[in-house]
Amino acid sequence: MELLQRNWYTIKDVPAVYAFGEYLNDDKKQLKGGTGWLLQLALDTNKTVYVYDIQSKTWYQPFCYRWNEKSEWVKDLHFHLIGSSPRPGP
């Protein structure tokens, strides 16, 4: 419970959260470890969230709703690519 309380005090007064971590799977819906818990809490409290995937060196931004075939909005967390870091090289 102390970790969840720490997460709450970390995000309660901020307008945006920048998370850095690794995804659990290829669908880019969940970060590993405590960062994933903090990210979900930020999304549940309607914070603006940006996620940097360490493995792909890519920035994502989550969207919680999508338009379905019945012409209605449904909650469905998914991440959109918003940019990537330049890769060093020749």
PDB file of N, CA, C and O in Angstrom:
ATOM      1  N   MET A   1       0.811  -1.190   0.000  1.00  0.00           N
ATOM      2  CA  MET A   1       0.000   0.000   0.000  1.00  0.00           C
ATOM      3  C   MET A   1       0.863   1.266   0.000  1.00  0.00           C
ATOM      4  O   MET A   1       0.468   2.294  -0.551  1.00  0.00           O
ATOM      5  N   GLU A   2       2.038   1.184   0.619  1.00  0.00           N
ATOM      6  CA  GLU A   2       2.904   2.361   0.674  1.00  0.00           C
ATOM      7  C   GLU A   2       3.368   2.799  -0.712  1.00  0.00           C
ATOM      8  O   GLU A   2       3.514   3.993  -0.974  1.00  0.00           O
ATOM      9  N   LEU A   3       3.599   1.832  -1.598  1.00  0.00           N
ATOM     10  CA  LEU A   3       4.027   2.180  -2.951  1.00  0.00           C
ATOM     11  C   LEU A   3       2.922   2.902  -3.713  1.00  0.00           C
ATOM     12  O   LEU A   3       3.195   3.846  -4.454  1.00  0.00           O
ATOM     13  N   LEU A   4       1.675   2.465  -3.535  1.00  0.00           N
ATOM     14  CA  LEU A   4       0.564   3.145  -4.190  1.00  0.00           C
ATOM     15  C   LEU A   4       0.382   4.556  -3.636  1.00  0.00           C
ATOM     16  O   LEU A   4       0.064   5.482  -4.382  1.00  0.00           O
ATOM     17  N   GLN A   5       0.582   4.718  -2.344  1.00  0.00           N
ATOM     18  CA  GLN A   5       0.501   6.050  -1.744  1.00  0.00           C
ATOM     19  C   GLN A   5       1.607   6.949  -2.290  1.00  0.00           C
ATOM     20  O   GLN A   5       1.375   8.122  -2.584  1.00  0.00           O
ATOM     21  N   ARG A   6       2.793   6.398  -2.422  1.00  0.00           N
ATOM     22  CA  ARG A   6       3.901   7.171  -2.986  1.00  0.00           C
ATOM     23  C   ARG A   6       3.575   7.617  -4.409  1.00  0.00           C
ATOM     24  O   ARG A   6       3.828   8.762  -4.781  1.00  0.00           O
ATOM     25  N   ASN A   7       3.011   6.703  -5.200  1.00  0.00           N
ATOM     26  CA  ASN A   7       2.621   7.046  -6.569  1.00  0.00           C
ATOM     27  C   ASN A   7       1.594   8.177  -6.580  1.00  0.00           C
ATOM     28  O   ASN A   7       1.687   9.091  -7.399  1.00  0.00           O
ATOM     29  N   TRP A   8       0.617   8.117  -5.675  1.00  0.00           N
ATOM     30  CA  TRP A   8      -0.414   9.148  -5.619  1.00  0.00           C
ATOM     31  C   TRP A   8       0.210  10.514  -5.315  1.00  0.00           C
ATOM     32  O   TRP A   8      -0.112  11.499  -5.980  1.00  0.00           O
ATOM     33  N   TYR A   9       1.084  10.580  -4.337  1.00  0.00           N
ATOM     34  CA  TYR A   9       1.709  11.854  -3.982  1.00  0.00           C
ATOM     35  C   TYR A   9       2.661  12.336  -5.074  1.00  0.00           C
ATOM     36  O   TYR A   9       2.934  13.532  -5.172  1.00  0.00           O
ATOM     37  N   THR A  10       3.158  11.429  -5.881  1.00  0.00           N
ATOM     38  CA  THR A  10       4.033  11.802  -6.993  1.00  0.00           C
ATOM     39  C   THR A  10       3.255  12.537  -8.079  1.00  0.00           C
ATOM     40  O   THR A  10       3.777  13.483  -8.671  1.00  0.00           O
ATOM     41  N   ILE A  11       2.020  12.124  -8.353  1.00  0.00           N
ATOM     42  CA  ILE A  11       1.279  12.687  -9.493  1.00  0.00           C
ATOM     43  C   ILE A  11       0.132  13.617  -9.137  1.00  0.00           C
ATOM     44  O   ILE A  11      -0.418  14.263 -10.029  1.00  0.00           O
ATOM     45  N   LYS A  12      -0.248  13.710  -7.882  1.00  0.00           N
ATOM     46  CA  LYS A  12      -1.495  14.389  -7.543  1.00  0.00           C
ATOM     47  C   LYS A  12      -1.546  15.860  -7.947  1.00  0.00           C
ATOM     48  O   LYS A  12      -2.628  16.357  -8.258  1.00  0.00           O
ATOM     49  N   ASP A  13      -0.437  16.565  -7.956  1.00  0.00           N
ATOM     50  CA  ASP A  13      -0.444  17.998  -8.248  1.00  0.00           C
ATOM     51  C   ASP A  13       0.239  18.371  -9.560  1.00  0.00           C
ATOM     52  O   ASP A  13       0.558  19.541  -9.773  1.00  0.00           O
ATOM     53  N   VAL A  14       0.465  17.418 -10.424  1.00  0.00           N
ATOM     54  CA  VAL A  14       1.157  17.715 -11.683  1.00  0.00           C
ATOM     55  C   VAL A  14       0.177  17.654 -12.855  1.00  0.00           C
ATOM     56  O   VAL A  14      -0.777  16.877 -12.822  1.00  0.00           O
ATOM     57  N   PRO A  15       0.405  18.466 -13.887  1.00  0.00           N
ATOM     58  CA  PRO A  15      -0.475  18.423 -15.052  1.00  0.00           C
ATOM     59  C   PRO A  15      -0.115  17.309 -16.048  1.00  0.00           C
ATOM     60  O   PRO A  15      -0.957  16.877 -16.835  1.00  0.00           O
ATOM     61  N   ALA A  16       1.147  16.851 -16.005  1.00  0.00           N
ATOM     62  CA  ALA A  16       1.591  15.839 -16.961  1.00  0.00           C
ATOM     63  C   ALA A  16       2.597  14.901 -16.299  1.00  0.00           C
ATOM     64  O   ALA A  16       3.287  15.266 -15.347  1.00  0.00           O
ATOM     65  N   VAL A  17       2.660  13.680 -16.833  1.00  0.00           N
ATOM     66  CA  VAL A  17       3.586  12.664 -16.334  1.00  0.00           C
ATOM     67  C   VAL A  17       4.422  12.162 -17.506  1.00  0.00           C
ATOM     68  O   VAL A  17       3.890  11.811 -18.559  1.00  0.00           O
ATOM     69  N   TYR A  18       5.735  12.132 -17.307  1.00  0.00           N
ATOM     70  CA  TYR A  18       6.659  11.569 -18.284  1.00  0.00           C
ATOM     71  C   TYR A  18       7.198  10.275 -17.696  1.00  0.00           C
ATOM     72  O   TYR A  18       7.859  10.293 -16.657  1.00  0.00           O
ATOM     73  N   ALA A  19       6.923   9.158 -18.348  1.00  0.00           N
ATOM     74  CA  ALA A  19       7.338   7.850 -17.830  1.00  0.00           C
ATOM     75  C   ALA A  19       8.384   7.251 -18.762  1.00  0.00           C
ATOM     76  O   ALA A  19       8.283   7.350 -19.985  1.00  0.00           O
ATOM     77  N   PHE A  20       9.386   6.632 -18.157  1.00  0.00           N
ATOM     78  CA  PHE A  20      10.441   5.955 -18.904  1.00  0.00           C
ATOM     79  C   PHE A  20      10.456   4.511 -18.446  1.00  0.00           C
ATOM     80  O   PHE A  20      10.556   4.247 -17.248  1.00  0.00           O
ATOM     81  N   GLY A  21      10.357   3.564 -19.379  1.00  0.00           N
ATOM     82  CA  GLY A  21      10.340   2.171 -18.976  1.00  0.00           C
ATOM     83  C   GLY A  21      10.331   1.227 -20.155  1.00  0.00           C
ATOM     84  O   GLY A  21      10.536   1.625 -21.302  1.00  0.00           O
ATOM     85  N   GLU A  22      10.086  -0.048 -19.843  1.00  0.00           N
ATOM     86  CA  GLU A  22      10.020  -1.099 -20.852  1.00  0.00           C
ATOM     87  C   GLU A  22       8.617  -1.694 -20.848  1.00  0.00           C
ATOM     88  O   GLU A  22       8.004  -1.865 -19.794  1.00  0.00           O
ATOM     89  N   TYR A  23       8.122  -2.005 -22.030  1.00  0.00           N
ATOM     90  CA  TYR A  23       6.793  -2.596 -22.152  1.00  0.00           C
ATOM     91  C   TYR A  23       6.829  -4.081 -21.833  1.00  0.00           C
ATOM     92  O   TYR A  23       7.818  -4.765 -22.096  1.00  0.00           O
ATOM     93  N   LEU A  24       5.725  -4.572 -21.258  1.00  0.00           N
ATOM     94  CA  LEU A  24       5.614  -5.995 -20.948  1.00  0.00           C
ATOM     95  C   LEU A  24       5.417  -6.836 -22.199  1.00  0.00           C
ATOM     96  O   LEU A  24       5.872  -7.978 -22.265  1.00  0.00           O
ATOM     97  N   ASN A  25       4.738  -6.271 -23.189  1.00  0.00           N
ATOM     98  CA  ASN A  25       4.443  -7.038 -24.400  1.00  0.00           C
ATOM     99  C   ASN A  25       4.440  -6.115 -25.613  1.00  0.00           C
ATOM    100  O   ASN A  25       4.618  -4.904 -25.485  1.00  0.00           O
ATOM    101  N   ASP A  26       4.239  -6.695 -26.780  1.00  0.00           N
ATOM    102  CA  ASP A  26       4.347  -5.935 -28.020  1.00  0.00           C
ATOM    103  C   ASP A  26       3.171  -5.007 -28.299  1.00  0.00           C
ATOM    104  O   ASP A  26       3.274  -4.140 -29.167  1.00  0.00           O
ATOM    105  N   ASP A  27       2.046  -5.167 -27.581  1.00  0.00           N
ATOM    106  CA  ASP A  27       0.904  -4.310 -27.880  1.00  0.00           C
ATOM    107  C   ASP A  27       1.025  -2.918 -27.262  1.00  0.00           C
ATOM    108  O   ASP A  27       0.142  -2.081 -27.451  1.00  0.00           O
ATOM    109  N   LYS A  28       2.105  -2.665 -26.530  1.00  0.00           N
ATOM    110  CA  LYS A  28       2.411  -1.347 -25.968  1.00  0.00           C
ATOM    111  C   LYS A  28       1.288  -0.832 -25.068  1.00  0.00           C
ATOM    112  O   LYS A  28       0.941   0.348 -25.124  1.00  0.00           O
ATOM    113  N   LYS A  29       0.717  -1.713 -24.236  1.00  0.00           N
ATOM    114  CA  LYS A  29      -0.371  -1.292 -23.360  1.00  0.00           C
ATOM    115  C   LYS A  29       0.011  -1.262 -21.890  1.00  0.00           C
ATOM    116  O   LYS A  29      -0.758  -0.752 -21.076  1.00  0.00           O
ATOM    117  N   GLN A  30       1.169  -1.788 -21.522  1.00  0.00           N
ATOM    118  CA  GLN A  30       1.490  -1.853 -20.100  1.00  0.00           C
ATOM    119  C   GLN A  30       3.001  -1.807 -19.894  1.00  0.00           C
ATOM    120  O   GLN A  30       3.748  -2.558 -20.520  1.00  0.00           O
ATOM    121  N   LEU A  31       3.441  -0.911 -19.003  1.00  0.00           N
ATOM    122  CA  LEU A  31       4.858  -0.837 -18.658  1.00  0.00           C
ATOM    123  C   LEU A  31       5.173  -1.786 -17.522  1.00  0.00           C
ATOM    124  O   LEU A  31       4.294  -2.147 -16.738  1.00  0.00           O
ATOM    125  N   LYS A  32       6.431  -2.189 -17.436  1.00  0.00           N
ATOM    126  CA  LYS A  32       6.871  -3.085 -16.368  1.00  0.00           C
ATOM    127  C   LYS A  32       6.959  -2.357 -15.041  1.00  0.00           C
ATOM    128  O   LYS A  32       7.228  -1.156 -14.986  1.00  0.00           O
ATOM    129  N   GLY A  33       6.726  -3.111 -13.966  1.00  0.00           N
ATOM    130  CA  GLY A  33       7.010  -2.667 -12.602  1.00  0.00           C
ATOM    131  C   GLY A  33       6.194  -1.511 -12.084  1.00  0.00           C
ATOM    132  O   GLY A  33       5.079  -1.253 -12.537  1.00  0.00           O
ATOM    133  N   GLY A  34       6.780  -0.815 -11.116  1.00  0.00           N
ATOM    134  CA  GLY A  34       6.113   0.291 -10.461  1.00  0.00           C
ATOM    135  C   GLY A  34       5.787   1.442 -11.391  1.00  0.00           C
ATOM    136  O   GLY A  34       4.827   2.175 -11.153  1.00  0.00           O
ATOM    137  N   THR A  35       6.571   1.615 -12.446  1.00  0.00           N
ATOM    138  CA  THR A  35       6.287   2.664 -13.421  1.00  0.00           C
ATOM    139  C   THR A  35       4.945   2.417 -14.086  1.00  0.00           C
ATOM    140  O   THR A  35       4.204   3.360 -14.363  1.00  0.00           O
ATOM    141  N   GLY A  36       4.628   1.160 -14.342  1.00  0.00           N
ATOM    142  CA  GLY A  36       3.334   0.813 -14.918  1.00  0.00           C
ATOM    143  C   GLY A  36       2.181   1.168 -13.998  1.00  0.00           C
ATOM    144  O   GLY A  36       1.143   1.644 -14.458  1.00  0.00           O
ATOM    145  N   TRP A  37       2.353   0.938 -12.698  1.00  0.00           N
ATOM    146  CA  TRP A  37       1.323   1.287 -11.721  1.00  0.00           C
ATOM    147  C   TRP A  37       1.130   2.803 -11.673  1.00  0.00           C
ATOM    148  O   TRP A  37      -0.002   3.286 -11.648  1.00  0.00           O
ATOM    149  N   LEU A  38       2.233   3.551 -11.660  1.00  0.00           N
ATOM    150  CA  LEU A  38       2.143   5.005 -11.627  1.00  0.00           C
ATOM    151  C   LEU A  38       1.478   5.526 -12.893  1.00  0.00           C
ATOM    152  O   LEU A  38       0.645   6.430 -12.831  1.00  0.00           O
ATOM    153  N   LEU A  39       1.837   4.967 -14.030  1.00  0.00           N
ATOM    154  CA  LEU A  39       1.249   5.370 -15.299  1.00  0.00           C
ATOM    155  C   LEU A  39      -0.260   5.140 -15.298  1.00  0.00           C
ATOM    156  O   LEU A  39      -1.016   6.007 -15.736  1.00  0.00           O
ATOM    157  N   GLN A  40      -0.703   3.987 -14.814  1.00  0.00           N
ATOM    158  CA  GLN A  40      -2.135   3.697 -14.792  1.00  0.00           C
ATOM    159  C   GLN A  40      -2.876   4.660 -13.864  1.00  0.00           C
ATOM    160  O   GLN A  40      -3.980   5.102 -14.182  1.00  0.00           O
ATOM    161  N   LEU A  41      -2.276   4.983 -12.726  1.00  0.00           N
ATOM    162  CA  LEU A  41      -2.881   5.946 -11.808  1.00  0.00           C
ATOM    163  C   LEU A  41      -2.991   7.321 -12.474  1.00  0.00           C
ATOM    164  O   LEU A  41      -4.005   8.002 -12.324  1.00  0.00           O
ATOM    165  N   ALA A  42      -1.967   7.724 -13.197  1.00  0.00           N
ATOM    166  CA  ALA A  42      -1.999   8.999 -13.912  1.00  0.00           C
ATOM    167  C   ALA A  42      -3.110   9.010 -14.960  1.00  0.00           C
ATOM    168  O   ALA A  42      -3.821  10.006 -15.097  1.00  0.00           O
ATOM    169  N   LEU A  43      -3.265   7.916 -15.697  1.00  0.00           N
ATOM    170  CA  LEU A  43      -4.331   7.830 -16.691  1.00  0.00           C
ATOM    171  C   LEU A  43      -5.711   7.857 -16.041  1.00  0.00           C
ATOM    172  O   LEU A  43      -6.631   8.494 -16.554  1.00  0.00           O
ATOM    173  N   ASP A  44      -5.855   7.161 -14.905  1.00  0.00           N
ATOM    174  CA  ASP A  44      -7.139   7.111 -14.202  1.00  0.00           C
ATOM    175  C   ASP A  44      -7.537   8.471 -13.641  1.00  0.00           C
ATOM    176  O   ASP A  44      -8.721   8.722 -13.421  1.00  0.00           O
ATOM    177  N   THR A  45      -6.566   9.351 -13.407  1.00  0.00           N
ATOM    178  CA  THR A  45      -6.858  10.681 -12.867  1.00  0.00           C
ATOM    179  C   THR A  45      -6.763  11.757 -13.955  1.00  0.00           C
ATOM    180  O   THR A  45      -6.631  12.943 -13.652  1.00  0.00           O
ATOM    181  N   ASN A  46      -6.833  11.336 -15.218  1.00  0.00           N
ATOM    182  CA  ASN A  46      -6.899  12.228 -16.381  1.00  0.00           C
ATOM    183  C   ASN A  46      -5.699  13.154 -16.531  1.00  0.00           C
ATOM    184  O   ASN A  46      -5.845  14.311 -16.925  1.00  0.00           O
ATOM    185  N   LYS A  47      -4.523  12.647 -16.219  1.00  0.00           N
ATOM    186  CA  LYS A  47      -3.291  13.418 -16.437  1.00  0.00           C
ATOM    187  C   LYS A  47      -2.834  13.216 -17.878  1.00  0.00           C
ATOM    188  O   LYS A  47      -3.116  12.182 -18.483  1.00  0.00           O
ATOM    189  N   THR A  48      -2.134  14.193 -18.420  1.00  0.00           N
ATOM    190  CA  THR A  48      -1.484  14.026 -19.713  1.00  0.00           C
ATOM    191  C   THR A  48      -0.265  13.148 -19.483  1.00  0.00           C
ATOM    192  O   THR A  48       0.525  13.403 -18.574  1.00  0.00           O
ATOM    193  N   VAL A  49      -0.108  12.118 -20.299  1.00  0.00           N
ATOM    194  CA  VAL A  49       0.967  11.145 -20.092  1.00  0.00           C
ATOM    195  C   VAL A  49       1.789  10.993 -21.370  1.00  0.00           C
ATOM    196  O   VAL A  49       1.246  10.906 -22.471  1.00  0.00           O
ATOM    197  N   TYR A  50       3.092  10.962 -21.199  1.00  0.00           N
ATOM    198  CA  TYR A  50       4.023  10.661 -22.276  1.00  0.00           C
ATOM    199  C   TYR A  50       4.884   9.495 -21.810  1.00  0.00           C
ATOM    200  O   TYR A  50       5.334   9.472 -20.665  1.00  0.00           O
ATOM    201  N   VAL A  51       5.114   8.527 -22.695  1.00  0.00           N
ATOM    202  CA  VAL A  51       5.864   7.329 -22.333  1.00  0.00           C
ATOM    203  C   VAL A  51       7.036   7.161 -23.290  1.00  0.00           C
ATOM    204  O   VAL A  51       6.876   7.219 -24.509  1.00  0.00           O
ATOM    205  N   TYR A  52       8.220   6.951 -22.713  1.00  0.00           N
ATOM    206  CA  TYR A  52       9.411   6.672 -23.513  1.00  0.00           C
ATOM    207  C   TYR A  52       9.759   5.203 -23.335  1.00  0.00           C
ATOM    208  O   TYR A  52      10.067   4.759 -22.229  1.00  0.00           O
ATOM    209  N   ASP A  53       9.707   4.448 -24.435  1.00  0.00           N
ATOM    210  CA  ASP A  53      10.067   3.031 -24.406  1.00  0.00           C
ATOM    211  C   ASP A  53      11.576   2.915 -24.574  1.00  0.00           C
ATOM    212  O   ASP A  53      12.121   3.262 -25.622  1.00  0.00           O
ATOM    213  N   ILE A  54      12.244   2.428 -23.542  1.00  0.00           N
ATOM    214  CA  ILE A  54      13.703   2.356 -23.522  1.00  0.00           C
ATOM    215  C   ILE A  54      14.238   1.439 -24.620  1.00  0.00           C
ATOM    216  O   ILE A  54      15.250   1.752 -25.248  1.00  0.00           O
ATOM    217  N   GLN A  55      13.571   0.318 -24.855  1.00  0.00           N
ATOM    218  CA  GLN A  55      14.074  -0.647 -25.842  1.00  0.00           C
ATOM    219  C   GLN A  55      14.034  -0.094 -27.261  1.00  0.00           C
ATOM    220  O   GLN A  55      15.005  -0.242 -28.001  1.00  0.00           O
ATOM    221  N   SER A  56      12.932   0.540 -27.656  1.00  0.00           N
ATOM    222  CA  SER A  56      12.822   1.047 -29.026  1.00  0.00           C
ATOM    223  C   SER A  56      13.274   2.496 -29.162  1.00  0.00           C
ATOM    224  O   SER A  56      13.340   3.029 -30.270  1.00  0.00           O
ATOM    225  N   LYS A  57      13.591   3.142 -28.017  1.00  0.00           N
ATOM    226  CA  LYS A  57      13.998   4.555 -28.003  1.00  0.00           C
ATOM    227  C   LYS A  57      12.944   5.423 -28.685  1.00  0.00           C
ATOM    228  O   LYS A  57      13.256   6.258 -29.534  1.00  0.00           O
ATOM    229  N   THR A  58      11.685   5.205 -28.293  1.00  0.00           N
ATOM    230  CA  THR A  58      10.562   5.856 -28.945  1.00  0.00           C
ATOM    231  C   THR A  58       9.608   6.451 -27.917  1.00  0.00           C
ATOM    232  O   THR A  58       9.376   5.861 -26.862  1.00  0.00           O
ATOM    233  N   TRP A  59       9.054   7.624 -28.229  1.00  0.00           N
ATOM    234  CA  TRP A  59       8.046   8.265 -27.393  1.00  0.00           C
ATOM    235  C   TRP A  59       6.653   7.858 -27.850  1.00  0.00           C
ATOM    236  O   TRP A  59       6.380   7.766 -29.047  1.00  0.00           O
ATOM    237  N   TYR A  60       5.774   7.614 -26.879  1.00  0.00           N
ATOM    238  CA  TYR A  60       4.374   7.294 -27.155  1.00  0.00           C
ATOM    239  C   TYR A  60       3.482   8.157 -26.277  1.00  0.00           C
ATOM    240  O   TYR A  60       3.889   8.623 -25.212  1.00  0.00           O
ATOM    241  N   GLN A  61       2.256   8.360 -26.747  1.00  0.00           N
ATOM    242  CA  GLN A  61       1.259   9.012 -25.921  1.00  0.00           C
ATOM    243  C   GLN A  61       0.008   8.141 -25.916  1.00  0.00           C
ATOM    244  O   GLN A  61      -0.456   7.715 -26.973  1.00  0.00           O
ATOM    245  N   PRO A  62      -0.541   7.874 -24.727  1.00  0.00           N
ATOM    246  CA  PRO A  62      -1.715   7.006 -24.653  1.00  0.00           C
ATOM    247  C   PRO A  62      -3.004   7.734 -25.017  1.00  0.00           C
ATOM    248  O   PRO A  62      -3.165   8.931 -24.774  1.00  0.00           O
ATOM    249  N   PHE A  63      -3.901   6.976 -25.598  1.00  0.00           N
ATOM    250  CA  PHE A  63      -5.265   7.423 -25.849  1.00  0.00           C
ATOM    251  C   PHE A  63      -6.183   6.376 -25.259  1.00  0.00           C
ATOM    252  O   PHE A  63      -5.984   5.180 -25.473  1.00  0.00           O
ATOM    253  N   CYS A  64      -7.174   6.809 -24.527  1.00  0.00           N
ATOM    254  CA  CYS A  64      -8.010   5.853 -23.792  1.00  0.00           C
ATOM    255  C   CYS A  64      -9.324   5.524 -24.482  1.00  0.00           C
ATOM    256  O   CYS A  64     -10.073   4.676 -23.995  1.00  0.00           O
ATOM    257  N   TYR A  65      -9.619   6.162 -25.586  1.00  0.00           N
ATOM    258  CA  TYR A  65     -10.899   5.895 -26.241  1.00  0.00           C
ATOM    259  C   TYR A  65     -10.682   5.685 -27.730  1.00  0.00           C
ATOM    260  O   TYR A  65      -9.751   6.226 -28.326  1.00  0.00           O
ATOM    261  N   ARG A  66     -11.555   4.893 -28.310  1.00  0.00           N
ATOM    262  CA  ARG A  66     -11.522   4.716 -29.769  1.00  0.00           C
ATOM    263  C   ARG A  66     -12.957   4.692 -30.284  1.00  0.00           C
ATOM    264  O   ARG A  66     -13.892   4.396 -29.541  1.00  0.00           O
ATOM    265  N   TRP A  67     -13.112   5.002 -31.540  1.00  0.00           N
ATOM    266  CA  TRP A  67     -14.405   5.003 -32.210  1.00  0.00           C
ATOM    267  C   TRP A  67     -14.663   3.596 -32.728  1.00  0.00           C
ATOM    268  O   TRP A  67     -13.830   3.064 -33.461  1.00  0.00           O
ATOM    269  N   ASN A  68     -15.782   2.972 -32.376  1.00  0.00           N
ATOM    270  CA  ASN A  68     -16.025   1.593 -32.804  1.00  0.00           C
ATOM    271  C   ASN A  68     -16.997   1.523 -33.981  1.00  0.00           C
ATOM    272  O   ASN A  68     -17.477   2.543 -34.473  1.00  0.00           O
ATOM    273  N   GLU A  69     -17.269   0.308 -34.413  1.00  0.00           N
ATOM    274  CA  GLU A  69     -18.127   0.092 -35.579  1.00  0.00           C
ATOM    275  C   GLU A  69     -19.584   0.484 -35.336  1.00  0.00           C
ATOM    276  O   GLU A  69     -20.345   0.618 -36.294  1.00  0.00           O
ATOM    277  N   LYS A  70     -19.989   0.671 -34.082  1.00  0.00           N
ATOM    278  CA  LYS A  70     -21.361   1.103 -33.753  1.00  0.00           C
ATOM    279  C   LYS A  70     -21.451   2.628 -33.650  1.00  0.00           C
ATOM    280  O   LYS A  70     -22.441   3.164 -33.152  1.00  0.00           O
ATOM    281  N   SER A  71     -20.416   3.319 -34.123  1.00  0.00           N
ATOM    282  CA  SER A  71     -20.354   4.775 -34.091  1.00  0.00           C
ATOM    283  C   SER A  71     -20.486   5.330 -32.677  1.00  0.00           C
ATOM    284  O   SER A  71     -21.293   6.221 -32.412  1.00  0.00           O
ATOM    285  N   GLU A  72     -19.672   4.778 -31.774  1.00  0.00           N
ATOM    286  CA  GLU A  72     -19.655   5.263 -30.402  1.00  0.00           C
ATOM    287  C   GLU A  72     -18.235   5.171 -29.856  1.00  0.00           C
ATOM    288  O   GLU A  72     -17.420   4.383 -30.335  1.00  0.00           O
ATOM    289  N   TRP A  73     -17.955   5.990 -28.848  1.00  0.00           N
ATOM    290  CA  TRP A  73     -16.647   5.965 -28.207  1.00  0.00           C
ATOM    291  C   TRP A  73     -16.625   4.860 -27.160  1.00  0.00           C
ATOM    292  O   TRP A  73     -17.546   4.743 -26.353  1.00  0.00           O
ATOM    293  N   VAL A  74     -15.577   4.054 -27.175  1.00  0.00           N
ATOM    294  CA  VAL A  74     -15.404   3.012 -26.164  1.00  0.00           C
ATOM    295  C   VAL A  74     -14.013   3.148 -25.547  1.00  0.00           C
ATOM    296  O   VAL A  74     -13.057   3.542 -26.215  1.00  0.00           O
ATOM    297  N   LYS A  75     -13.922   2.814 -24.260  1.00  0.00           N
ATOM    298  CA  LYS A  75     -12.631   2.903 -23.579  1.00  0.00           C
ATOM    299  C   LYS A  75     -11.739   1.756 -24.047  1.00  0.00           C
ATOM    300  O   LYS A  75     -12.117   0.587 -23.967  1.00  0.00           O
ATOM    301  N   ASP A  76     -10.562   2.105 -24.532  1.00  0.00           N
ATOM    302  CA  ASP A  76      -9.614   1.117 -25.038  1.00  0.00           C
ATOM    303  C   ASP A  76      -8.233   1.763 -25.024  1.00  0.00           C
ATOM    304  O   ASP A  76      -7.893   2.531 -25.924  1.00  0.00           O
ATOM    305  N   LEU A  77      -7.451   1.454 -24.017  1.00  0.00           N
ATOM    306  CA  LEU A  77      -6.131   2.068 -23.895  1.00  0.00           C
ATOM    307  C   LEU A  77      -5.211   1.571 -25.007  1.00  0.00           C
ATOM    308  O   LEU A  77      -5.004   0.368 -25.167  1.00  0.00           O
ATOM    309  N   HIS A  78      -4.671   2.499 -25.760  1.00  0.00           N
ATOM    310  CA  HIS A  78      -3.669   2.171 -26.768  1.00  0.00           C
ATOM    311  C   HIS A  78      -2.721   3.361 -26.887  1.00  0.00           C
ATOM    312  O   HIS A  78      -3.082   4.482 -26.529  1.00  0.00           O
ATOM    313  N   PHE A  79      -1.524   3.123 -27.383  1.00  0.00           N
ATOM    314  CA  PHE A  79      -0.499   4.153 -27.456  1.00  0.00           C
ATOM    315  C   PHE A  79      -0.191   4.491 -28.908  1.00  0.00           C
ATOM    316  O   PHE A  79      -0.100   3.610 -29.763  1.00  0.00           O
ATOM    317  N   HIS A  80      -0.034   5.773 -29.165  1.00  0.00           N
ATOM    318  CA  HIS A  80       0.333   6.251 -30.496  1.00  0.00           C
ATOM    319  C   HIS A  80       1.769   6.744 -30.471  1.00  0.00           C
ATOM    320  O   HIS A  80       2.195   7.403 -29.523  1.00  0.00           O
ATOM    321  N   LEU A  81       2.495   6.423 -31.501  1.00  0.00           N
ATOM    322  CA  LEU A  81       3.864   6.890 -31.668  1.00  0.00           C
ATOM    323  C   LEU A  81       3.855   8.407 -31.847  1.00  0.00           C
ATOM    324  O   LEU A  81       3.115   8.931 -32.679  1.00  0.00           O
ATOM    325  N   ILE A  82       4.681   9.114 -31.061  1.00  0.00           N
ATOM    326  CA  ILE A  82       4.770  10.568 -31.232  1.00  0.00           C
ATOM    327  C   ILE A  82       6.175  11.027 -31.591  1.00  0.00           C
ATOM    328  O   ILE A  82       6.387  12.216 -31.826  1.00  0.00           O
ATOM    329  N   GLY A  83       7.134  10.118 -31.637  1.00  0.00           N
ATOM    330  CA  GLY A  83       8.485  10.507 -32.043  1.00  0.00           C
ATOM    331  C   GLY A  83       9.514   9.525 -31.547  1.00  0.00           C
ATOM    332  O   GLY A  83       9.226   8.675 -30.704  1.00  0.00           O
ATOM    333  N   SER A  84      10.715   9.644 -32.075  1.00  0.00           N
ATOM    334  CA  SER A  84      11.790   8.771 -31.634  1.00  0.00           C
ATOM    335  C   SER A  84      13.062   9.585 -31.451  1.00  0.00           C
ATOM    336  O   SER A  84      13.215  10.674 -32.005  1.00  0.00           O
ATOM    337  N   SER A  85      13.957   9.032 -30.669  1.00  0.00           N
ATOM    338  CA  SER A  85      15.237   9.691 -30.429  1.00  0.00           C
ATOM    339  C   SER A  85      16.145   9.482 -31.626  1.00  0.00           C
ATOM    340  O   SER A  85      16.116   8.423 -32.254  1.00  0.00           O
ATOM    341  N   PRO A  86      16.947  10.481 -31.944  1.00  0.00           N
ATOM    342  CA  PRO A  86      17.915  10.266 -33.019  1.00  0.00           C
ATOM    343  C   PRO A  86      18.932   9.221 -32.576  1.00  0.00           C
ATOM    344  O   PRO A  86      19.388   9.232 -31.432  1.00  0.00           O
ATOM    345  N   ARG A  87      19.275   8.339 -33.468  1.00  0.00           N
ATOM    346  CA  ARG A  87      20.238   7.290 -33.148  1.00  0.00           C
ATOM    347  C   ARG A  87      21.643   7.762 -33.540  1.00  0.00           C
ATOM    348  O   ARG A  87      21.858   8.238 -34.655  1.00  0.00           O
ATOM    349  N   PRO A  88      22.583   7.626 -32.620  1.00  0.00           N
ATOM    350  CA  PRO A  88      23.946   8.047 -32.971  1.00  0.00           C
ATOM    351  C   PRO A  88      24.520   7.154 -34.058  1.00  0.00           C
ATOM    352  O   PRO A  88      24.235   5.958 -34.110  1.00  0.00           O
ATOM    353  N   GLY A  89      25.306   7.729 -34.897  1.00  0.00           N
ATOM    354  CA  GLY A  89      25.912   6.935 -35.966  1.00  0.00           C
ATOM    355  C   GLY A  89      26.722   7.809 -36.892  1.00  0.00           C
ATOM    356  O   GLY A  89      26.789   9.026 -36.721  1.00  0.00           O
ATOM    357  N   PRO A  90      27.329   7.187 -37.862  1.00  0.00           N
ATOM    358  CA  PRO A  90      28.162   7.963 -38.803  1.00  0.00           C
ATOM    359  C   PRO A  90      27.358   8.804 -39.743  1.00  0.00           C
ATOM    360  O   PRO A  90      27.924   9.504 -40.583  1.00  0.00           O
TER     361      PRO A  90
END
